[in-house]
């Protein structure tokens, strides 16, 4: 998870700490046509867990 452009361990962060911040997750990285981007494809190909 990226918060304001910085990688953070979401499991160690309270949701309230992200109030007003820009939060990006792997799910939000899809292409406009809905296809997977290279990072998402690598997660799928290698059975990656977030």
DOLUMZA-847991 format. One record per atom (N, C-alpha, C): y, x, z; residue in one letter. Coordinates in pm, whole numbers, plus 50000, padded with zeros to 5 digits. Example, Ala and Ser with C-alpha at 12.3 -4.5 7.8 and 13.67 -1.06 7.14 Angstrom:
! residues 2
494315131950780A/495505123050780A/496705132050780A/497755128550708S/498945136750714S/500035129050787S/
***
This chain:
! residues 50
498835008550000X/500005000050000X/501235008950000X/502215005249920X/503495012349919X/504565003349979X/505315008750071X/506445001650132X/507695009650100X/508585003350026X/509805010149979X/509475023349909X/508375023249832X/507995034849753X/507175045349827X/506965043549957X/506185053150034X/504795047550063X/503765055850047X/502405051750079X/502255050450230X/501685039250274X/501435037050416X/500035031350434X/499495033150553X/498215026950588X/498525013050641X/498285003050560X/498654989350595X/497964984650723X/496794989950751X/496064985550870X/496724990450999X/497664999650988X/498335004751108X/499784999951117X/500144990551031X/501524985851024X/501574970851050X/502494966651134X/502684952351158X/503444946251041X/503124933851008X/503804927050898X/505304926550921X/505724924751045X/507154924051076X/507884936951040X/507174948151040X/507794960851003X/508154961350854X/507534952650775X/507804952350631X/508864942050594X/509424935350693X/510434925150665X/511594931350588X/511914925550475X/513024930350393X/512694942350306X/511464947350315X/511064959050238X/510424954850106X/510374964150013X/509644961949888X/508204966649911X/507244957549900X/505844960549927X/505054959149797X/504254969249766X/503444969149645X/501994972149683X/501064964149627X/499634966249651X/498924968349518X/497684972149524X/496894974349402X/496834961649318X/496814950049382X/496754937449309X/498004935049226X/499104940649269X/500364938649198X/500584948049082X/499594956149051X/499754966248946X/499204961948810X/498754949548797X/498184944848669X/499244945248559X/498794946748437X/499684946348322X/500174932048299X/501234930648224X/501834917448199X/500844907648138X/499894912748059X/498904903847996X/497714900948088X/497774906048212X/496704903448308X/495584913648307X/495614922848211X/494584933248206X/494824943548317X/493754950448353X/493844960248461X/494564972848414X/495344978748506X/495944991648473X/494915002548506X/495145015148471X/494135025548492X/493665027048637X/494555025348732X/494145026648873X/493215015248911X/493565002948872X/492694991548901X/491354993148831X/491364998048709X/490104999948635X/489235010148705X/489835020848757X/489075031048830X/488465025148957X/489205016649029X/488665009949147X/487425001949107X/487524994348998X/486414986048953X/485234994648909X/485505004948829X/484435013348776X/483665020648885X/484335024248993X/483705032349098X/483485024549227X/483565011249217X/483325002349332X/484205006249451X/485455009349420X/486405013549524X/486805001949613X/487025004949737X/487494995049833X/488884998949879X/489694989049901X/491044991749948X/491064991150098X/
***
